[in-house]
Amino acid sequence: MNFKKVNKMKQISMIHKANKLIANYSDASTVSGEMIINNTPNISAGSILNTESNPLKYLIVSTKILAHRSKSLISDKKKRKIAIVIFLIWFILTIQNLYFSETIFTKFLNYIMFTTNLNASSIIGIISGVFSKGIIAFFISSTIVPTFKGVNPFRGFKGSVQSVKRIIHNLEIKKSTSILVGCGISLITYNFLSYNSSFDNGMICIVAFFLTFKSLGRGQGFVWGFFRSVINRYLNKFKSSTYIIEKVMFGCTIGFIISFLLSLFGSKYICYVFGALIIIVGLILYLLSSIETEVTN
């Protein structure tokens, strides 16, 4: 066999793979509602390709992309106006909450703008507030604002529904570890982002569900890419990694629904507890399934 031809075929395969990964960073945020960015300087196809099986490198590259996107808020007039409007709404609501009594209208605004979770007396509260407000701001700029330009915010949901149908059709209790792990992760994530699992902070749960469900159908985005890098790195024995990621993302969407319902109880750590328990159950099922497979073989 001609070695030059083989090398050329390998190069074509690598380029195709890199282009597929770069698609995760393409500037389609107005359509997908996911954290995806394009035309990012100093990030080559090779560096993105190297993140496919390295979660740490994936996070580093994603951080660089996020930093670039943040800088674009200053250079892009339209994005800058949106950022200023969001900041002013948060500032006005914060002042109103401190010095004036809450009305039904301001309570509604506090809920949808997620201005009530910032606990200045707690470092964890401040950190969760920064992360959650960043997600809310991204959701508003990438999903809500484009609707005024005629962009359908639910575009891509059809693919998500098809993925859910496929997962449910092939569902086996013994092989549901990935779904349970995804569910547990989302419960823990919500507890962190909301700080106290309060229903008053439930907006972040709604937004997280929306973005995750959309990403499930597209097979792209930050969370999807991170799960892929983890699976490829530590669970490389699974050949159908895409289907496993789908099940993890499906579990995450279920977890956010459960999180919203658990927030009605008003317990500060309830989602942490349930999330950890669900992950433990998932791992136990995995161990039992592995033992059964070994005995059968």
C-alpha positions as YAML, in Angstrom:
chain: A
units: angstrom
residues:
- id: 1
  name: MET
  ca: [0.00, 0.00, 0.00]
- id: 2
  name: ASN
  ca: [1.25, 3.50, -0.81]
- id: 3
  name: PHE
  ca: [2.33, 5.09, 2.49]
- id: 4
  name: LYS
  ca: [1.90, 8.60, 1.08]
- id: 5
  name: LYS
  ca: [-1.70, 7.78, 0.27]
- id: 6
  name: VAL
  ca: [-2.25, 6.40, 3.79]
- id: 7
  name: ASN
  ca: [-0.73, 9.52, 5.40]
- id: 8
  name: LYS
  ca: [-2.86, 11.73, 3.19]
- id: 9
  name: MET
  ca: [-5.99, 9.83, 4.23]
- id: 10
  name: LYS
  ca: [-5.00, 10.23, 7.89]
- id: 11
  name: GLN
  ca: [-4.49, 13.97, 7.41]
- id: 12
  name: ILE
  ca: [-7.90, 14.31, 5.76]
- id: 13
  name: SER
  ca: [-9.45, 12.35, 8.65]
- id: 14
  name: MET
  ca: [-7.73, 14.61, 11.21]
- id: 15
  name: ILE
  ca: [-8.85, 17.77, 9.42]
- id: 16
  name: HIS
  ca: [-12.43, 16.48, 9.23]
- id: 17
  name: LYS
  ca: [-12.31, 15.66, 12.95]
- id: 18
  name: ALA
  ca: [-10.91, 19.08, 13.81]
- id: 19
  name: ASN
  ca: [-13.55, 20.84, 11.73]
- id: 20
  name: LYS
  ca: [-16.24, 18.88, 13.55]
- id: 21
  name: LEU
  ca: [-14.81, 19.98, 16.88]
- id: 22
  name: ILE
  ca: [-14.48, 23.58, 15.74]
- id: 23
  name: ALA
  ca: [-18.19, 23.45, 14.96]
- id: 24
  name: ASN
  ca: [-18.70, 23.43, 18.73]
- id: 25
  name: TYR
  ca: [-17.22, 26.91, 18.79]
- id: 26
  name: SER
  ca: [-18.94, 28.33, 15.73]
- id: 27
  name: ASP
  ca: [-20.82, 31.55, 16.26]
- id: 28
  name: ALA
  ca: [-24.37, 30.13, 16.29]
- id: 29
  name: SER
  ca: [-25.43, 31.39, 19.68]
- id: 30
  name: THR
  ca: [-28.45, 33.22, 18.29]
- id: 31
  name: VAL
  ca: [-29.77, 29.92, 17.04]
- id: 32
  name: SER
  ca: [-28.60, 27.41, 19.59]
- id: 33
  name: GLY
  ca: [-28.53, 29.30, 22.84]
- id: 34
  name: GLU
  ca: [-25.29, 27.48, 23.62]
- id: 35
  name: MET
  ca: [-21.92, 28.89, 24.53]
- id: 36
  name: ILE
  ca: [-20.38, 28.66, 21.06]
- id: 37
  name: ILE
  ca: [-17.90, 31.07, 19.55]
- id: 38
  name: ASN
  ca: [-16.17, 31.50, 16.21]
- id: 39
  name: ASN
  ca: [-13.25, 33.51, 14.80]
- id: 40
  name: THR
  ca: [-11.35, 33.22, 18.05]
- id: 41
  name: PRO
  ca: [-7.70, 34.31, 17.75]
- id: 42
  name: ASN
  ca: [-4.75, 32.26, 19.00]
- id: 43
  name: ILE
  ca: [-6.80, 29.04, 19.02]
- id: 44
  name: SER
  ca: [-5.83, 26.68, 16.23]
- id: 45
  name: ALA
  ca: [-7.66, 23.63, 14.94]
- id: 46
  name: GLY
  ca: [-4.87, 21.54, 16.41]
- id: 47
  name: SER
  ca: [-5.34, 22.93, 19.91]
- id: 48
  name: ILE
  ca: [-9.08, 22.26, 19.76]
- id: 49
  name: LEU
  ca: [-8.44, 18.76, 18.42]
- id: 50
  name: ASN
  ca: [-6.12, 18.04, 21.34]
- id: 51
  name: THR
  ca: [-8.93, 18.83, 23.80]
- id: 52
  name: GLU
  ca: [-11.10, 15.95, 22.54]
- id: 53
  name: SER
  ca: [-9.66, 13.58, 25.13]
- id: 54
  name: ASN
  ca: [-8.23, 16.03, 27.64]
- id: 55
  name: PRO
  ca: [-10.80, 17.71, 29.94]
- id: 56
  name: LEU
  ca: [-8.24, 20.12, 31.43]
- id: 57
  name: LYS
  ca: [-7.08, 21.36, 28.01]
- id: 58
  name: TYR
  ca: [-10.71, 21.60, 26.95]
- id: 59
  name: LEU
  ca: [-11.47, 23.89, 29.89]
- id: 60
  name: ILE
  ca: [-8.38, 26.01, 29.15]
- id: 61
  name: VAL
  ca: [-9.29, 26.45, 25.48]
- id: 62
  name: SER
  ca: [-12.91, 27.17, 26.42]
- id: 63
  name: THR
  ca: [-11.74, 29.78, 28.94]
- id: 64
  name: LYS
  ca: [-9.71, 31.51, 26.22]
- id: 65
  name: ILE
  ca: [-12.75, 31.51, 23.96]
- id: 66
  name: LEU
  ca: [-14.94, 32.89, 26.75]
- id: 67
  name: ALA
  ca: [-12.36, 35.64, 27.41]
- id: 68
  name: HIS
  ca: [-12.43, 36.55, 23.74]
- id: 69
  name: ARG
  ca: [-16.22, 36.68, 23.79]
- id: 70
  name: SER
  ca: [-16.11, 38.96, 26.83]
- id: 71
  name: LYS
  ca: [-13.76, 41.33, 24.99]
- id: 72
  name: SER
  ca: [-16.17, 41.41, 22.07]
- id: 73
  name: LEU
  ca: [-18.75, 43.04, 24.35]
- id: 74
  name: ILE
  ca: [-16.52, 46.13, 24.39]
- id: 75
  name: SER
  ca: [-15.76, 46.22, 20.66]
- id: 76
  name: ASP
  ca: [-19.23, 45.27, 19.41]
- id: 77
  name: LYS
  ca: [-21.69, 48.17, 19.85]
- id: 78
  name: LYS
  ca: [-24.82, 45.98, 19.74]
- id: 79
  name: LYS
  ca: [-23.47, 43.53, 22.33]
- id: 80
  name: ARG
  ca: [-22.23, 46.42, 24.46]
- id: 81
  name: LYS
  ca: [-25.69, 47.99, 24.52]
- id: 82
  name: ILE
  ca: [-27.26, 44.69, 25.58]
- id: 83
  name: ALA
  ca: [-24.65, 44.24, 28.34]
- id: 84
  name: ILE
  ca: [-25.24, 47.79, 29.61]
- id: 85
  name: VAL
  ca: [-29.03, 47.31, 29.67]
- id: 86
  name: ILE
  ca: [-28.72, 44.03, 31.60]
- id: 87
  name: PHE
  ca: [-26.28, 45.59, 34.07]
- id: 88
  name: LEU
  ca: [-28.56, 48.62, 34.64]
- id: 89
  name: ILE
  ca: [-31.57, 46.38, 35.29]
- id: 90
  name: TRP
  ca: [-29.57, 44.38, 37.85]
- id: 91
  name: PHE
  ca: [-28.27, 47.56, 39.48]
- id: 92
  name: ILE
  ca: [-31.72, 49.19, 39.72]
- id: 93
  name: LEU
  ca: [-33.29, 46.02, 41.11]
- id: 94
  name: THR
  ca: [-30.50, 45.65, 43.68]
- id: 95
  name: ILE
  ca: [-31.02, 49.23, 44.89]
- id: 96
  name: GLN
  ca: [-34.78, 48.69, 44.96]
- id: 97
  name: ASN
  ca: [-34.40, 45.53, 47.03]
- id: 98
  name: LEU
  ca: [-32.16, 47.30, 49.54]
- id: 99
  name: TYR
  ca: [-34.12, 50.48, 50.12]
- id: 100
  name: PHE
  ca: [-37.69, 49.97, 48.92]
- id: 101
  name: SER
  ca: [-40.48, 47.49, 49.52]
- id: 102
  name: GLU
  ca: [-40.97, 44.78, 46.92]
- id: 103
  name: THR
  ca: [-43.98, 44.95, 44.62]
- id: 104
  name: ILE
  ca: [-45.48, 42.17, 42.52]
- id: 105
  name: PHE
  ca: [-43.84, 43.64, 39.41]
- id: 106
  name: THR
  ca: [-40.36, 43.95, 40.97]
- id: 107
  name: LYS
  ca: [-40.71, 40.46, 42.46]
- id: 108
  name: PHE
  ca: [-41.36, 39.15, 38.95]
- id: 109
  name: LEU
  ca: [-38.36, 41.06, 37.59]
- id: 110
  name: ASN
  ca: [-36.17, 39.78, 40.44]
- id: 111
  name: TYR
  ca: [-37.20, 36.24, 39.55]
- id: 112
  name: ILE
  ca: [-36.60, 36.34, 35.79]
- id: 113
  name: MET
  ca: [-33.40, 38.43, 36.13]
- id: 114
  name: PHE
  ca: [-32.12, 36.28, 39.01]
- id: 115
  name: THR
  ca: [-31.17, 39.16, 41.31]
- id: 116
  name: THR
  ca: [-32.00, 37.57, 44.66]
- id: 117
  name: ASN
  ca: [-29.33, 34.87, 45.02]
- id: 118
  name: LEU
  ca: [-26.25, 37.04, 45.61]
- id: 119
  name: ASN
  ca: [-25.30, 36.55, 49.25]
- id: 120
  name: ALA
  ca: [-22.62, 39.16, 50.02]
- id: 121
  name: SER
  ca: [-21.81, 37.54, 53.37]
- id: 122
  name: SER
  ca: [-20.75, 34.27, 51.74]
- id: 123
  name: ILE
  ca: [-17.88, 33.65, 49.33]
- id: 124
  name: ILE
  ca: [-19.75, 30.68, 47.84]
- id: 125
  name: GLY
  ca: [-22.81, 32.88, 47.41]
- id: 126
  name: ILE
  ca: [-20.80, 35.51, 45.56]
- id: 127
  name: ILE
  ca: [-19.12, 32.94, 43.30]
- id: 128
  name: SER
  ca: [-22.41, 31.20, 42.50]
- id: 129
  name: GLY
  ca: [-23.99, 34.60, 41.88]
- id: 130
  name: VAL
  ca: [-21.32, 35.54, 39.36]
- id: 131
  name: PHE
  ca: [-21.60, 32.23, 37.49]
- id: 132
  name: SER
  ca: [-25.40, 32.19, 37.48]
- id: 133
  name: LYS
  ca: [-25.71, 35.81, 36.39]
- id: 134
  name: GLY
  ca: [-23.26, 35.14, 33.59]
- id: 135
  name: ILE
  ca: [-25.48, 32.28, 32.39]
- id: 136
  name: ILE
  ca: [-28.60, 34.45, 32.65]
- id: 137
  name: ALA
  ca: [-26.88, 37.28, 30.74]
- id: 138
  name: PHE
  ca: [-25.76, 34.84, 28.04]
- id: 139
  name: PHE
  ca: [-29.28, 33.39, 27.79]
- id: 140
  name: ILE
  ca: [-30.81, 36.85, 27.38]
- id: 141
  name: SER
  ca: [-28.31, 38.01, 24.76]
- id: 142
  name: SER
  ca: [-28.22, 34.76, 22.77]
- id: 143
  name: THR
  ca: [-31.81, 33.52, 23.03]
- id: 144
  name: ILE
  ca: [-34.23, 36.26, 24.15]
- id: 145
  name: VAL
  ca: [-32.87, 39.24, 22.20]
- id: 146
  name: PRO
  ca: [-32.71, 37.39, 18.84]
- id: 147
  name: THR
  ca: [-36.44, 36.58, 19.11]
- id: 148
  name: PHE
  ca: [-37.14, 40.26, 18.42]
- id: 149
  name: LYS
  ca: [-35.31, 39.77, 15.10]
- id: 150
  name: GLY
  ca: [-37.52, 36.84, 14.14]
- id: 151
  name: VAL
  ca: [-35.24, 34.02, 15.34]
- id: 152
  name: ASN
  ca: [-37.18, 31.06, 16.72]
- id: 153
  name: PRO
  ca: [-35.81, 30.37, 20.24]
- id: 154
  name: PHE
  ca: [-37.06, 26.77, 20.04]
- id: 155
  name: ARG
  ca: [-35.19, 26.00, 16.85]
- id: 156
  name: GLY
  ca: [-33.33, 22.73, 17.34]
- id: 157
  name: PHE
  ca: [-35.82, 21.30, 19.81]
- id: 158
  name: LYS
  ca: [-37.01, 18.80, 17.19]
- id: 159
  name: GLY
  ca: [-33.61, 17.08, 17.27]
- id: 160
  name: SER
  ca: [-33.72, 17.04, 21.07]
- id: 161
  name: VAL
  ca: [-37.14, 15.37, 21.08]
- id: 162
  name: GLN
  ca: [-35.87, 12.73, 18.64]
- id: 163
  name: SER
  ca: [-32.86, 12.05, 20.88]
- id: 164
  name: VAL
  ca: [-35.14, 11.66, 23.90]
- id: 165
  name: LYS
  ca: [-37.40, 9.21, 22.01]
- id: 166
  name: ARG
  ca: [-34.38, 7.15, 20.96]
- id: 167
  name: ILE
  ca: [-32.99, 7.03, 24.51]
- id: 168
  name: ILE
  ca: [-36.35, 6.05, 26.04]
- id: 169
  name: HIS
  ca: [-36.92, 3.40, 23.35]
- id: 170
  name: ASN
  ca: [-33.56, 1.74, 24.11]
- id: 171
  name: LEU
  ca: [-33.67, 2.34, 27.86]
- id: 172
  name: GLU
  ca: [-32.43, -0.46, 30.15]
- id: 173
  name: ILE
  ca: [-32.44, -0.01, 33.92]
- id: 174
  name: LYS
  ca: [-29.13, -1.86, 34.31]
- id: 175
  name: LYS
  ca: [-27.48, 0.40, 31.73]
- id: 176
  name: SER
  ca: [-28.84, 3.72, 32.97]
- id: 177
  name: THR
  ca: [-25.69, 4.80, 34.84]
- id: 178
  name: SER
  ca: [-24.92, 7.66, 32.45]
- id: 179
  name: ILE
  ca: [-28.48, 9.02, 32.79]
- id: 180
  name: LEU
  ca: [-28.33, 8.87, 36.60]
- id: 181
  name: VAL
  ca: [-24.88, 10.49, 36.69]
- id: 182
  name: GLY
  ca: [-26.11, 13.31, 34.44]
- id: 183
  name: CYS
  ca: [-29.17, 13.74, 36.64]
- id: 184
  name: GLY
  ca: [-27.05, 13.92, 39.80]
- id: 185
  name: ILE
  ca: [-24.61, 16.39, 38.23]
- id: 186
  name: SER
  ca: [-27.41, 18.78, 37.28]
- id: 187
  name: LEU
  ca: [-28.93, 18.61, 40.78]
- id: 188
  name: ILE
  ca: [-25.57, 19.50, 42.35]
- id: 189
  name: THR
  ca: [-24.99, 22.20, 39.71]
- id: 190
  name: TYR
  ca: [-28.36, 23.80, 40.41]
- id: 191
  name: ASN
  ca: [-27.76, 23.81, 44.17]
- id: 192
  name: PHE
  ca: [-24.44, 25.60, 43.57]
- id: 193
  name: LEU
  ca: [-25.79, 28.13, 41.07]
- id: 194
  name: SER
  ca: [-28.86, 28.94, 43.16]
- id: 195
  name: TYR
  ca: [-26.79, 28.94, 46.38]
- id: 196
  name: ASN
  ca: [-29.67, 27.65, 48.53]
- id: 197
  name: SER
  ca: [-32.03, 25.62, 46.27]
- id: 198
  name: SER
  ca: [-34.71, 28.21, 46.88]
- id: 199
  name: PHE
  ca: [-37.72, 28.48, 44.59]
- id: 200
  name: ASP
  ca: [-37.01, 32.24, 44.39]
- id: 201
  name: ASN
  ca: [-33.85, 31.33, 42.49]
- id: 202
  name: GLY
  ca: [-35.56, 28.81, 40.22]
- id: 203
  name: MET
  ca: [-35.01, 30.89, 37.09]
- id: 204
  name: ILE
  ca: [-31.47, 29.57, 36.73]
- id: 205
  name: CYS
  ca: [-32.94, 26.06, 36.70]
- id: 206
  name: ILE
  ca: [-35.32, 26.96, 33.87]
- id: 207
  name: VAL
  ca: [-32.53, 28.54, 31.83]
- id: 208
  name: ALA
  ca: [-30.16, 25.61, 32.46]
- id: 209
  name: PHE
  ca: [-32.85, 23.15, 31.35]
- id: 210
  name: PHE
  ca: [-33.51, 25.16, 28.18]
- id: 211
  name: LEU
  ca: [-29.84, 25.37, 27.18]
- id: 212
  name: THR
  ca: [-29.11, 21.73, 28.04]
- id: 213
  name: PHE
  ca: [-32.15, 20.40, 26.18]
- id: 214
  name: LYS
  ca: [-31.20, 22.42, 23.11]
- id: 215
  name: SER
  ca: [-27.62, 21.16, 23.23]
- id: 216
  name: LEU
  ca: [-28.93, 17.58, 23.45]
- id: 217
  name: GLY
  ca: [-30.44, 17.85, 19.98]
- id: 218
  name: ARG
  ca: [-27.52, 19.66, 18.37]
- id: 219
  name: GLY
  ca: [-24.71, 17.50, 19.72]
- id: 220
  name: GLN
  ca: [-22.56, 20.60, 20.20]
- id: 221
  name: GLY
  ca: [-21.72, 23.19, 22.80]
- id: 222
  name: PHE
  ca: [-19.50, 23.66, 25.83]
- id: 223
  name: VAL
  ca: [-21.14, 21.09, 28.14]
- id: 224
  name: TRP
  ca: [-21.41, 18.50, 25.37]
- id: 225
  name: GLY
  ca: [-17.75, 18.96, 24.47]
- id: 226
  name: PHE
  ca: [-16.65, 18.71, 28.10]
- id: 227
  name: PHE
  ca: [-18.51, 15.43, 28.65]
- id: 228
  name: ARG
  ca: [-17.01, 14.07, 25.43]
- id: 229
  name: SER
  ca: [-13.47, 14.92, 26.54]
- id: 230
  name: VAL
  ca: [-14.06, 13.25, 29.94]
- id: 231
  name: ILE
  ca: [-15.49, 10.08, 28.38]
- id: 232
  name: ASN
  ca: [-12.74, 9.86, 25.76]
- id: 233
  name: ARG
  ca: [-10.09, 10.36, 28.44]
- id: 234
  name: TYR
  ca: [-11.27, 8.08, 31.22]
- id: 235
  name: LEU
  ca: [-13.84, 5.79, 29.60]
- id: 236
  name: ASN
  ca: [-12.24, 5.16, 26.23]
- id: 237
  name: LYS
  ca: [-13.49, 1.56, 26.19]
- id: 238
  name: PHE
  ca: [-16.89, 2.90, 25.15]
- id: 239
  name: LYS
  ca: [-16.95, 3.05, 21.37]
- id: 240
  name: SER
  ca: [-20.36, 4.74, 21.13]
- id: 241
  name: SER
  ca: [-19.33, 7.78, 23.16]
- id: 242
  name: THR
  ca: [-21.80, 10.05, 21.34]
- id: 243
  name: TYR
  ca: [-24.75, 7.97, 22.52]
- id: 244
  name: ILE
  ca: [-23.37, 7.96, 26.08]
- id: 245
  name: ILE
  ca: [-23.06, 11.77, 26.00]
- id: 246
  name: GLU
  ca: [-26.65, 11.96, 24.77]
- id: 247
  name: LYS
  ca: [-27.77, 9.90, 27.76]
- id: 248
  name: VAL
  ca: [-25.75, 12.07, 30.17]
- id: 249
  name: MET
  ca: [-27.30, 15.22, 28.69]
- id: 250
  name: PHE
  ca: [-30.73, 13.62, 28.86]
- id: 251
  name: GLY
  ca: [-30.07, 12.87, 32.53]
- id: 252
  name: CYS
  ca: [-29.09, 16.51, 33.05]
- id: 253
  name: THR
  ca: [-32.40, 17.74, 31.62]
- id: 254
  name: ILE
  ca: [-34.29, 15.39, 33.95]
- id: 255
  name: GLY
  ca: [-32.13, 16.57, 36.85]
- id: 256
  name: PHE
  ca: [-32.99, 20.21, 36.26]
- id: 257
  name: ILE
  ca: [-36.70, 19.36, 36.25]
- id: 258
  name: ILE
  ca: [-36.27, 17.48, 39.55]
- id: 259
  name: SER
  ca: [-34.22, 20.40, 40.93]
- id: 260
  name: PHE
  ca: [-37.05, 22.82, 40.19]
- id: 261
  name: LEU
  ca: [-39.55, 20.57, 42.00]
- id: 262
  name: LEU
  ca: [-37.21, 20.07, 45.00]
- id: 263
  name: SER
  ca: [-36.77, 23.84, 45.29]
- id: 264
  name: LEU
  ca: [-40.40, 24.00, 46.42]
- id: 265
  name: PHE
  ca: [-39.33, 22.39, 49.73]
- id: 266
  name: GLY
  ca: [-37.02, 25.30, 50.51]
- id: 267
  name: SER
  ca: [-34.22, 23.17, 51.96]
- id: 268
  name: LYS
  ca: [-30.77, 24.72, 51.45]
- id: 269
  name: TYR
  ca: [-28.83, 21.55, 50.62]
- id: 270
  name: ILE
  ca: [-31.60, 19.28, 49.34]
- id: 271
  name: CYS
  ca: [-30.31, 19.17, 45.75]
- id: 272
  name: TYR
  ca: [-26.74, 18.46, 46.90]
- id: 273
  name: VAL
  ca: [-27.99, 15.47, 48.90]
- id: 274
  name: PHE
  ca: [-30.28, 14.06, 46.21]
- id: 275
  name: GLY
  ca: [-27.68, 14.67, 43.52]
- id: 276
  name: ALA
  ca: [-24.99, 12.77, 45.42]
- id: 277
  name: LEU
  ca: [-27.39, 9.89, 46.18]
- id: 278
  name: ILE
  ca: [-28.46, 9.57, 42.53]
- id: 279
  name: ILE
  ca: [-24.82, 9.47, 41.37]
- id: 280
  name: ILE
  ca: [-24.05, 6.77, 43.97]
- id: 281
  name: VAL
  ca: [-27.03, 4.70, 42.77]
- id: 282
  name: GLY
  ca: [-25.79, 5.08, 39.19]
- id: 283
  name: LEU
  ca: [-22.30, 3.89, 40.12]
- id: 284
  name: ILE
  ca: [-23.73, 0.91, 42.02]
- id: 285
  name: LEU
  ca: [-25.76, -0.08, 38.95]
- id: 286
  name: TYR
  ca: [-22.61, 0.20, 36.85]
- id: 287
  name: LEU
  ca: [-20.66, -2.08, 39.22]
- id: 288
  name: LEU
  ca: [-23.47, -4.63, 39.33]
- id: 289
  name: SER
  ca: [-23.75, -4.60, 35.54]
- id: 290
  name: SER
  ca: [-19.98, -5.07, 35.20]
- id: 291
  name: ILE
  ca: [-19.98, -8.01, 37.65]
- id: 292
  name: GLU
  ca: [-22.90, -9.63, 35.83]
- id: 293
  name: THR
  ca: [-21.10, -9.23, 32.49]
- id: 294
  name: GLU
  ca: [-17.91, -10.81, 33.86]
- id: 295
  name: VAL
  ca: [-19.85, -13.75, 35.34]
- id: 296
  name: THR
  ca: [-21.71, -14.29, 32.06]
- id: 297
  name: ASN
  ca: [-18.47, -14.27, 30.09]
...
